[in-house]
Amino acid sequence: MNVIWQKSPSKNKMTWNDAIAYCQNLVLDGIENWRVPSYKELYYLADRTKYAPAIEHYFNLETSSWYWSNTAYKIDISQAWIVNFNNGYDKHRDKSYTYLVRCVQ
């Protein structure tokens, strides 16, 4: 997947709606047009052959935390998919819960 990842994730956990707004308003080194990554982008970023962390160290992620995707859960659109990079697990949670986000272009 050819995307550019934000170097460091958000410092604070936020709701799904706040994560969408955070990425839409993000400007880094004059670069705009950021967005919350899709579930597929997060899913393929996780390395399920590894554990603690289930991601390469150069991604500079808080691996014990869950990360928002922009992908709603089809059965209940009040929920969205999240991914954890400590173990590579994924699940869907209510959009009112708070998690970290790492924006992409």
N, C-alpha and C positions, 0 to 999 in steps of 0.2 A: 504494500500500500504506500503510495507516494504522498505522504503528508509531512508537514513540519510540525514538530511537537514543541510546545512551550517548554523552555529549559527547566523550570521548576514549577511544581503544582501550586495551586492556591495555598495560602498560609492558613486559611480558616475553612472549616467545614461550612457548607451552605445547602439550602434547599435546591431542588432541581431547577425551579424558576430562577432563583438567584444565580445558579451556575450558568444558565443560559445567558442571563443579562451580563454576568461577569465576563464571559468570553466575548460577547458581542461588543462590549465597551472596552476591551483590552487593547492597549497600544503598547508595543514593546519595540524600542529602538526605531520608532516611527512606523512600525508595521501594524496594520489594522487587519480587519476581516478574519478574526479568530472565531472559533466555534467549539462547542462541546463535541468530543469525538463520538462516533457511532459505536454501538455495541461491538460490531465486527472489528473496528479498529482497535478497541481495547482488548477484545478477546485474542486477537492475533499478536498483540504486544506481550501478553503473558506467555511465559515459557513453562508449560506444565511438566517438563522433565526436571525442573528445579523446584526447590522449596526453600523458603526463608532466605532470600527472596526468590520469587518465581519470575524474575525479570533481570536483565543485565544491570549492573551497578551504575553504568554511565547515564541511566535515565533519571537518576536523582529523585526517586520517589519515596514518599513515606510509605513503606511497604506494608505496614500493619493496618493501614487504612483502606477503606473502600473508595472507589472513584466512580463518579457519574458518567453515564453515556447519554447521548441525546435520544436514545431509542426507547420508546414507550413499550410497555408490555401489552401485547395485542389483546389479551383476554380482559385486561383492566387498565385502561389508559391513564388512570390516576397513579399508576406505578411506572417505573423505568428500570432498565437494566443497570447493574453496578458490577464492578470487577475488583477483586482484591489481589494485590501483587505480592503478598506474602506466600499465598498458597495457589494462586491462579484460579480460585473459585469465582463463580459468578452467580448472581441471583437477582430477583426483581424486588424493589421496595417502593413504598409510597413516596411520591414526589415531595411530601412535606418533611421527610427525614433529612438529616444533614450529613453530607459526605464531601470529600475533596473533589476538585476538578483539575484536569490538566488539559488546557485548550490546544487545538490543532488548527492548521490552515490547510 
